[in-house]
Amino acid sequence: MSESADVTPQPRRNSFSPIEFNAKISQQCLKQVEFYFSESNFPYDKFLRSTAEKNDGWVPISTIATFNRMKKYRPVDKVIEILKTSKILQVSEDGENVKRIVPLDLSKDSKNSKRFDQNKRTLVIMNFPHENVDVEFIELQENIENFLHDLANVNQVRLRKDHQKKFNGNVIVEFQTLNDCEDFKKKYSVDNKENPDQKEPLETLSYENRKLNVLTKKQFDLQREATKSKNFSGSGQRSRSFTGHRKNMPKITPPESTEKENETAEKASESAIEADKEN
């Protein structure tokens, strides 16, 4: 027996405990990687896009395996096997990289057009429980995704964070089609344009016994801008002082001519005062 035959295969880097890849787990794994390369994510994912641009569109599977949502899918060799079944992705011959079969149009005009289309299919759901949440962020993300997938055809779910990088209770939901979005909005939100007298939605949307509020992306953005304006106007908020030297702002040193002019003015003023005293 050769020496190489006695060598035990070494696990890949960043490997975690292996799991059983049943049909459901395999589908979830494939769907997650396909989302990374989708038009909803890839054009706006700076890290993934820059990695692909450096390698003719290819992204190392070992890199994708380090993403938080992918760490549970082990062994990585099984992930590679699953990716080979994709209809929109292709795996390199050596099994080390993956990329889209048909590249996306990443021109500025195309990105703007797609972003506009996405915004029309997007709603913001507010007031999810976020205080004293015991579960990890990834688990919370998956729980909310499962909740929304049971209600509608959803492309992606993004949990918003506050300045401390903690979930703030607001979730941005992109639906698969405009009709999916409109149906969800009519069912769970108040539309005063079509129904001026409507005060409550047709059905109450709640999560863990907590009532949720549904807004369009435009309504949410306007509300956020109004909140920002209020915070800086001093209405009901502690005003921010812009006096004195602030961090990261250059100190302004008066030019010499100005200082000399000030000295001359001060001396002239002192002379005038002394003259008044003598008189």
C-alpha positions in Angstrom: 0.0 0.0 0.0 1.4 3.4 -1.0 2.1 6.1 1.6 -0.5 8.4 0.2 -3.2 5.8 0.7 -2.6 5.9 4.5 -3.2 9.7 4.7 -6.5 10.7 6.1 -8.2 13.4 4.1 -8.0 16.8 5.8 -11.2 18.8 6.3 -11.5 22.1 4.5 -10.8 25.4 6.2 -13.6 27.0 8.1 -15.3 23.7 8.4 -18.1 23.2 10.9 -20.0 20.2 12.1 -21.5 18.3 9.1 -25.2 18.1 8.8 -27.6 15.7 6.9 -28.5 17.2 3.5 -32.0 16.0 3.0 -34.1 17.4 0.1 -35.3 20.4 2.1 -31.9 21.4 3.4 -30.4 21.0 -0.1 -33.0 23.3 -1.6 -32.4 25.9 1.1 -28.7 25.8 0.5 -29.0 26.2 -3.2 -31.6 29.0 -2.9 -29.3 30.9 -0.5 -26.3 30.9 -2.9 -28.5 31.7 -5.9 -29.8 34.7 -4.0 -26.3 36.0 -3.5 -25.9 36.0 -7.3 -29.5 37.3 -8.0 -30.4 40.7 -9.5 -31.9 41.5 -6.1 -28.5 41.2 -4.4 -25.4 40.9 -6.6 -25.4 44.4 -8.2 -25.6 46.0 -4.7 -23.2 43.6 -2.9 -19.9 45.5 -3.1 -17.8 42.6 -1.6 -19.2 39.9 -3.8 -19.2 42.0 -7.0 -15.6 43.1 -6.4 -14.5 39.6 -5.8 -16.1 38.4 -9.0 -14.6 41.3 -11.0 -11.1 40.2 -10.0 -11.6 36.7 -11.3 -13.7 36.9 -14.5 -17.0 36.5 -12.7 -15.9 33.6 -10.5 -16.2 33.6 -6.7 -14.4 31.0 -4.6 -16.9 28.6 -3.0 -14.7 28.6 0.1 -15.4 32.4 0.4 -19.1 31.9 0.1 -18.9 29.1 2.7 -17.7 31.7 5.3 -20.8 33.8 5.0 -23.0 33.7 8.1 -26.0 32.2 6.4 -23.8 29.5 4.8 -21.8 28.3 7.9 -24.3 25.7 8.8 -24.0 23.9 5.5 -21.2 21.5 6.0 -19.3 19.7 4.6 -18.5 22.2 1.8 -18.0 19.3 -0.7 -21.8 18.7 -0.4 -22.4 22.3 -1.1 -20.4 22.0 -4.3 -22.4 19.0 -5.3 -25.7 20.9 -4.8 -24.5 24.0 -6.7 -23.8 21.8 -9.7 -27.6 21.2 -10.0 -28.3 24.9 -10.3 -29.9 26.2 -13.5 -28.5 29.8 -13.1 -25.0 29.0 -11.6 -22.1 27.0 -12.9 -19.3 25.5 -10.9 -15.7 25.5 -12.3 -14.1 22.2 -13.4 -11.9 22.1 -10.3 -14.9 22.6 -8.1 -13.4 25.6 -6.4 -15.4 28.5 -7.8 -18.9 29.5 -8.9 -20.4 32.2 -11.1 -23.6 33.0 -13.0 -24.2 31.2 -16.3 -25.6 34.4 -17.8 -23.9 37.5 -16.4 -26.1 40.4 -15.1 -26.1 43.8 -16.7 -24.3 45.9 -14.2 -24.5 49.2 -16.1 -25.7 52.2 -14.1 -28.9 52.7 -16.1 -29.8 49.0 -15.7 -29.1 49.1 -11.9 -31.3 52.2 -11.6 -34.1 50.7 -13.6 -34.0 47.5 -11.6 -33.8 49.4 -8.3 -36.9 51.4 -9.3 -38.7 48.1 -10.1 -37.7 46.6 -6.8 -38.9 49.5 -4.8 -42.4 49.2 -6.4 -42.4 45.5 -5.2 -41.2 46.4 -1.7 -43.0 47.0 1.5 -41.7 47.8 5.0 -43.2 45.9 8.0 -42.6 47.7 11.3 -42.9 46.8 15.0 -41.4 43.4 15.0 -40.3 42.4 18.6 -36.7 43.4 19.0 -36.2 44.4 22.7 -34.6 41.7 24.9 -34.6 39.1 22.1 -32.8 36.0 23.2 -32.1 34.4 19.8 -29.1 35.0 17.6 -29.6 37.5 14.7 -29.3 34.7 12.1 -32.0 32.7 13.8 -34.2 35.7 14.1 -33.7 36.4 10.4 -34.7 32.9 9.5 -37.7 32.9 11.8 -39.1 36.1 10.3 -38.3 34.8 6.7 -40.3 31.7 7.4 -43.1 33.7 8.8 -43.3 35.9 5.7 -42.8 33.1 3.2 -45.9 31.4 4.6 -47.9 34.6 3.8 -46.7 35.5 0.3 -44.2 35.0 -2.5 -41.1 36.8 -1.2 -37.8 37.4 -2.9 -35.8 38.7 0.0 -36.2 39.9 3.6 -33.8 42.4 5.2 -33.8 43.2 8.9 -32.8 46.8 9.5 -30.4 47.7 12.3 -29.9 50.8 14.4 -26.6 52.7 15.0 -25.6 50.0 17.5 -25.9 47.3 14.8 -28.9 45.8 16.6 -32.3 44.9 15.0 -34.6 47.9 15.3 -37.9 46.1 14.6 -38.3 47.1 10.9 -38.1 44.6 8.1 -37.8 45.4 4.3 -39.6 42.8 2.2 -39.2 42.5 -1.6 -42.0 40.5 -3.2 -41.5 38.3 -6.3 -44.1 40.3 -8.4 -45.9 43.6 -8.2 -49.2 41.7 -7.8 -47.8 39.8 -4.8 -46.9 43.1 -3.3 -50.2 44.7 -4.0 -52.2 41.8 -2.7 -50.2 41.8 0.6 -50.6 45.6 0.9 -54.4 45.5 0.3 -54.8 42.8 2.9 -52.6 44.1 5.7 -52.4 47.9 5.4 -54.6 50.9 5.3 -55.0 52.5 1.9 -56.7 55.9 2.3 -56.3 56.7 -1.4 -58.7 54.0 -2.5 -60.7 53.9 0.7 -60.6 57.3 2.4 -62.7 56.1 5.3 -60.6 53.0 6.0 -59.1 53.0 9.5 -58.1 49.4 9.9 -56.6 46.8 7.5 -58.8 44.0 6.2 -56.7 41.6 8.3 -54.5 42.3 11.3 -50.9 41.2 10.7 -49.2 40.1 13.9 -46.0 38.3 15.0 -45.7 36.7 18.4 -48.9 38.5 19.5 -47.5 41.8 18.4 -49.4 43.9 15.9 -47.3 44.9 12.8 -47.6 48.0 10.6 -47.2 47.8 6.9 -45.9 50.7 4.8 -44.8 51.2 1.2 -41.1 51.9 0.7 -42.0 55.5 -0.2 -44.1 56.0 3.0 -41.3 54.6 5.1 -38.6 56.8 3.5 -40.8 59.9 4.0 -41.4 59.0 7.6 -37.7 58.4 8.2 -36.8 61.8 6.6 -39.5 63.5 8.7 -38.0 61.9 11.8 -34.5 63.1 10.8 -35.7 66.7 10.3 -37.5 66.7 13.7 -34.3 65.5 15.4 -32.3 68.4 13.9 -35.0 71.0 14.4 -35.0 70.8 18.2 -38.7 69.9 18.4 -39.1 67.5 21.3 -35.4 66.6 21.0 -32.2 67.8 22.6 -30.7 70.2 20.2 -27.2 69.6 18.8 -24.6 72.2 19.4 -22.3 73.1 16.5 -20.3 75.7 18.5 -16.7 75.1 19.4 -14.2 72.8 17.8 -15.6 69.4 16.6 -13.8 66.2 15.9 -12.6 65.7 12.3 -13.2 69.4 11.5 -10.1 71.5 10.7 -9.1 74.1 13.1 -9.2 77.6 11.5 -6.2 79.7 12.4 -6.7 83.4 11.7 -4.2 84.8 9.1 -1.4 87.0 10.4 -2.8 90.1 8.8 -6.0 89.7 10.7 -4.2 89.3 14.0 -2.1 92.4 13.4 -5.2 94.3 12.4 -6.8 93.2 15.7 -3.8 94.4 17.7 -3.8 97.8 15.9 -7.5 98.1 16.6 -7.1 97.2 20.3 -4.2 99.8 20.7 -6.3 102.4 19.0 -9.2 101.6 21.3 -6.9 101.8 24.4 -5.6 105.2 23.2 -9.1 106.5 22.7 -10.0 105.4 26.3 -6.9 107.0 27.8 -7.8 110.2 25.8 -11.3 110.2 27.2 -9.9 109.8 30.7 -7.5 112.7 30.3 -10.4 114.9 29.1 
